[in-house]
Amino acid sequence: MIVAAMHSAYARHGIEAPARERLLSIVGLSLPNAFARLGEGDSAFPVASFVAAYREAFFALRQQELHLEPLFPGAREALDALAARGDVVLGIATGKSRRGVDAVLRRHGLLDRFLTIQTADDAPSKPDPGMVLAAMRETGAAPADTVVVGDTAYDVAMARAAGAGAIGVAWGYHRPDALVAAGAPVVIADFAELMPALARFWPASGAAGTGPAG
C-alpha cells in the first residue's frame, strides 16, 4: 500500500517515482519528513502537495479489499502473550496518523491491547525521541524498563535517544545491518525470538516492562 500510494502521488505530480527500495527507505518517518528526504533537499520540491496526494491515495486504497494490511506471521500471538502478562504494558510509537493506526488496529481487533499510542500527529518524526518519551510519561515507565521493537533504523535511533532499549526486527523495510549500525544490540528474525530477546533487557523478571513498538 505504501508503494502504491507513493506511485499515485508521484503520478499526480507528473514525476517519475524513485525505485521501490528508495521509497521504502523512508518508512517510519512522518510524511513531511519522508517527502523532504525523497526530495533530496530541493527547496522547490512540493512536499505539502505530495503529502496531500499520498494521504488521498492511501485512504482510497484502504477501501479496497485487495489492499488490506495483514499482520506479520506470529504478530497476534506475540501481542496476546505480552498483553496477558501483568508486568508488561504495550504501546505504539508510529509515523502513521492516529486515524490510520486506529483503522489498522480496529480492523484486526487489537485496539485494546495498547495503553498508549503515540503518532506523528502529536510529536516530531522519528528518530526524534518525543513519541517514546511521551509513551513513558503516559504509562509511568522508566527508560531502563522500556524497549522499542522496530523494523527501521529510525526506530532504533529513537529508542537510543530516549534512553530506552531497542530490538530490531529483520522482516521490515531496513536491512539487519542498518539496524545494528543504528545501535540495535539484537536483531530478531521472527516473532518467536521476541520473548528471549526481551529477557535480555529484564533478566531478573523475564519479559517485563513497557514496549512502545515502532
QUIMO-V781313 format. One record per helix or strand of 2 or more residues. SS is the DSSP state (A for helix, B for strand). FROM is the first residue (numbers start at 1). LEN is the number of residues. Records with the same first field share a line. If there is no record, write none. Layout:
SS = FROM-LEN, FROM-LEN
//
This chain:
A = 2-11, 20-5, 31-8, 47-16, 65-3, 75-9, 98-10, 111-3, 130-10, 143-3, 153-9, 176-7, 191-11
B = 88-6, 116-3, 146-5, 165-5, 186-3, 209-5
//
